[in-house]
Every structure is written in C-alpha cells, then in structure tokens.
Amino acid sequence: MNELTGKRALVTGSKSGIGFAIAKRLAEAGAELVLHARSNSSDVAEAKTRLAKITTADISTVFANLLDQGSCRSIFEGFNKNHKPIDILVNNAAIQPVCPLADMEPSEISQMLETNLQVPIMMTRYFSEYSEKGGSILNICSIEGLTPALNHSHYAASKAGLIHFTKASALELGSKNIRVNSICPGLTDRQNLKNDWPEGVKNWLNNVPLKRLGTGEDIANAALFLVSDASSFITGANLIVDGGMECVPGW
C-alpha cells in the first residue's frame, strides 16, 4: 500500500502506544514521518529505529512542549522554511489521569483541558495557517467523549470538546481543502493493562460484542483510511472504533 507516498505526516505523542501504531501504519503506506515527543529519550530513539526498518521514507523527530503556543507554531514554520510542509496532522498526545470530581483541583482541570483540547486546537490553527495545498487532520478522541466513565469527568469533557471541535474546524477549513476527522477508540490493549486494571478488562470483555480488547493496529487502520485519499469526501466525521461497545444497552 502506497497511498501516502510523497506526503509528510506529523504524529504527536508518537513514541509508544496508539501514536506509535499510527506512525507505523502511515509509514507502511509510504508517508514521510515527523515523530513528536515532549523531550528526547531512549524511547524516541528506539521508536525511530523500529520505524526505519519498515520504510525508506524520511523520518524526522521534533521535541516540543505543545502547551507552549510558540512551540506549536515553530514546528510548522520550521518545516515550511525547509520546503517540507506538513500534509497530515494526527493530534494524538493526551493525558488521562483518574480523579473523583470532589477531589479535583483547578490546576488539574486546567492541565487536562490545555493538554487534551487547547493543544489540538492550536495545532490545527497553525496547520491551516501554514498549509499550502490543503491536507488532512485527525484527532484521537475517546468513547468517553460520548459515554463517560467514573472519575474521568474532566477527561470525558476534554474529549467531548475535541469531538465537537473536529466538526467545527471541518466546517471552517473545508474551503482551504483541509479535511478534519476524529476517531473514538474503545479500551485499547497496552503493556500491563490486564495487570493494572483486571476488573475493567474483565468487565469490558464480558460486554463488548466483538469479545476482545482493541489494539493499536485497529486504531491505526482507521487512521490510515481517514487521512488518505480513500476518504477524500469525508470531513467532520467521528469514527467509533470500539468493537461495538457503544451499541451495548445501559439498562
């Protein structure tokens, strides 16, 4: 598959998990990659090495605290100055702390909304500002943006906001040939998940129609579709990738 040959994709929070899985899938489709992490580490170097084994396309790394708006702008500005504009933006970086509403501090709420909502908004703004030929933006949301879980009220609110921002920005940016879509993953397997949250995994498996956890590859396959020309007439859409859990009745 080479749907993305000649295109450059920036994936935020791409050193592991869903972000890495998406970067890998886009590389397999021929995209040149820009891997983002907050800071340099051995994990980033390892991720780049693993990706270099599956593609001959260019792989770049950027290290930035995206809470700094100047850093957001400088990423796009730098690539444009080097005549390597970003064609695809995947807003994946996020946080997901657990905290009851009664114990929540204002600083925790601010950090959540800034990281999970403000950053994608600003990254989208600068993508559109520096875009030369249009492109595609994908926001990684969560099924909690549709159906919240206990002790995740600030997280659920941030993801619900991101789903709506996807639609609002698609409305504004369509005239610039920029498509904006989102994915809501369900419970996605990761290292030590079954040990860290055994009761949650058990409950999920007992209820999800497809009877398994999601994988990073499941999300990455959906991401490839939404950022490629295969979905050229799709914008403002939110794709739920949860094995059917959203269909399960709550009564």
C-alpha positions in Angstrom: 0.0 0.0 0.0 1.4 3.4 -1.0 -1.5 5.8 -0.7 0.6 8.3 1.3 3.8 8.3 -0.8 5.1 11.9 -1.1 3.1 13.1 1.9 4.6 14.2 5.3 2.7 13.2 8.5 3.2 14.7 11.9 2.0 12.4 14.8 2.0 13.9 18.3 2.8 11.7 21.2 4.2 9.0 18.8 6.9 7.2 20.8 4.6 4.5 22.0 1.0 3.2 22.2 -1.6 4.3 19.7 0.6 7.1 18.5 3.4 4.7 17.5 0.9 2.3 15.9 -0.5 5.1 13.8 3.0 6.3 12.8 4.0 2.7 11.8 0.8 2.3 9.7 1.4 5.6 7.9 5.0 4.7 7.2 3.9 1.4 5.7 1.6 3.4 3.4 4.6 5.4 2.2 4.3 8.6 4.3 7.3 10.6 5.4 7.1 10.9 9.2 7.6 13.6 11.8 7.6 12.0 15.3 6.8 14.3 18.1 7.6 13.8 21.8 7.8 16.2 24.7 11.5 15.5 25.2 14.3 13.4 23.8 14.7 10.0 25.3 15.8 6.4 24.5 12.2 5.6 23.8 12.1 8.1 21.0 15.3 6.7 19.5 14.0 3.2 19.7 10.7 4.1 18.0 12.6 5.8 15.2 14.9 2.8 14.8 11.9 0.4 14.6 10.2 2.6 12.0 13.4 2.9 9.9 13.3 -0.9 9.4 10.0 -0.8 7.6 10.3 2.3 5.4 12.9 4.1 3.3 10.9 7.4 3.6 12.3 10.2 5.6 11.7 10.1 9.4 12.2 13.3 11.4 11.8 14.0 15.1 10.6 17.1 16.9 10.8 17.7 20.7 8.4 20.3 22.0 6.2 21.2 24.9 3.0 21.7 23.0 1.5 23.7 25.8 3.7 26.5 24.6 1.9 28.1 21.6 5.2 29.3 20.3 6.4 25.7 20.0 3.3 24.7 18.1 3.8 27.5 15.6 7.6 26.8 15.3 7.1 23.2 14.2 5.1 24.2 11.1 7.2 27.3 10.5 10.4 25.2 10.5 9.2 22.6 8.1 7.8 25.2 5.7 11.1 27.1 5.7 12.8 23.9 4.7 10.3 23.3 1.9 8.9 20.3 3.7 5.4 21.3 4.6 3.2 19.0 6.8 0.4 17.4 4.8 -1.1 15.3 7.6 -1.5 16.1 11.3 -2.5 13.5 13.8 -3.4 15.1 17.2 -2.8 12.1 19.5 -0.9 13.4 22.5 -3.1 13.4 25.6 -3.3 12.7 29.3 -5.8 10.5 31.2 -5.5 10.8 35.0 -8.2 9.4 37.2 -9.7 11.7 39.8 -13.1 12.0 41.5 -14.8 15.3 40.9 -14.9 16.0 44.7 -11.1 15.8 44.8 -10.3 17.7 41.6 -8.2 20.8 41.9 -8.4 23.8 39.5 -4.8 23.1 38.3 -5.8 19.5 37.3 -8.7 20.8 35.3 -6.6 23.4 33.6 -3.9 20.9 32.7 -6.4 18.4 31.3 -8.2 21.0 29.1 -5.0 22.6 28.0 -3.3 19.3 27.0 -6.3 17.4 25.5 -8.2 20.3 23.9 -6.3 23.5 23.7 -3.2 21.9 22.1 -5.2 20.2 19.3 -7.0 23.5 18.6 -3.7 25.4 18.3 -2.0 22.7 16.3 -5.0 22.8 13.9 -4.8 26.5 13.7 -1.1 26.5 12.8 -1.5 23.6 10.4 -4.1 25.6 8.5 -2.1 28.8 8.6 1.0 27.2 7.1 -0.9 24.8 4.7 0.0 25.3 1.1 -2.2 22.7 -0.7 -4.6 21.6 2.0 -4.3 18.3 3.8 -5.9 16.1 6.5 -6.2 16.4 10.2 -7.1 13.5 12.5 -8.0 14.0 16.2 -7.7 11.0 18.5 -10.6 11.3 20.9 -12.2 8.6 23.1 -15.5 6.8 23.6 -15.5 8.6 26.9 -16.3 11.7 24.9 -19.6 10.0 24.2 -20.2 7.9 27.3 -18.2 9.0 30.4 -16.7 6.7 33.0 -16.5 7.2 36.8 -13.8 9.6 38.0 -13.0 10.8 34.5 -15.2 13.8 34.3 -12.5 16.3 33.2 -11.1 13.7 30.7 -14.5 13.0 29.3 -15.2 16.7 29.0 -12.0 17.3 27.1 -12.7 14.5 24.6 -16.3 15.6 24.1 -15.0 19.1 23.3 -12.5 17.7 20.9 -15.2 15.7 19.0 -17.2 18.9 18.6 -14.1 20.9 17.7 -13.5 18.4 14.9 -16.8 19.2 13.4 -16.4 23.0 13.9 -13.0 23.1 12.3 -14.1 20.9 9.4 -16.8 23.5 8.7 -14.3 26.3 8.7 -11.4 24.7 6.9 -13.1 22.9 4.1 -12.7 25.9 1.8 -8.9 25.5 2.2 -9.1 21.9 1.1 -8.3 20.7 4.7 -10.3 17.8 6.0 -10.7 17.2 9.8 -12.0 14.0 11.3 -11.7 12.1 14.6 -11.5 8.6 16.0 -13.0 7.4 19.3 -11.1 4.4 20.4 -12.5 1.9 22.9 -10.4 0.1 25.5 -7.1 -0.5 23.7 -4.6 -3.0 24.9 -1.2 -1.9 26.2 1.6 -3.3 28.2 0.5 -4.4 31.7 -3.1 -3.2 31.1 -4.6 -6.6 32.3 -2.4 -6.4 35.4 -3.0 -2.8 36.1 -6.8 -2.9 35.7 -8.0 -6.5 35.8 -11.6 -5.7 36.8 -12.0 -3.2 34.0 -10.6 -5.5 31.4 -12.9 -8.3 32.6 -15.9 -6.1 32.5 -15.0 -4.9 29.0 -14.6 -8.5 27.7 -17.9 -9.6 29.2 -19.8 -6.8 27.4 -18.1 -5.9 24.2 -19.8 -7.5 21.2 -16.5 -8.5 19.4 -15.2 -10.1 22.7 -11.7 -8.6 22.7 -9.7 -5.6 23.5 -8.8 -3.1 20.8 -5.2 -2.9 19.5 -3.1 -0.1 18.3 -3.3 -1.6 14.9 -7.1 -1.4 14.9 -6.9 2.4 15.5 -4.1 2.8 13.1 -6.0 1.1 10.2 -8.9 3.5 10.8 -6.4 6.4 10.9 -4.9 5.5 7.6 -8.3 5.4 6.0 -9.3 8.9 7.3 -6.1 10.6 6.4 -5.7 9.1 2.9 -7.5 9.9 -0.3 -9.7 6.9 0.2 -11.8 9.2 2.4 -11.5 12.3 0.2 -15.2 13.2 0.6 -15.3 12.7 4.4 -14.8 15.6 6.8 -16.3 16.4 10.2 -16.8 12.7 10.9 -16.2 10.8 14.1 -15.4 7.1 13.7 -16.0 4.9 16.7 -13.5 2.0 16.9 -14.6 0.1 20.0 -15.6 -3.4 19.0 -19.3 -2.4 19.2 -19.3 -1.3 22.9 -21.2 1.9 22.0 -24.1 -0.4 20.9 -24.4 -2.1 24.3 -27.5 -1.0 26.2 -27.0 0.6 29.5 -30.3 -0.6 31.0 
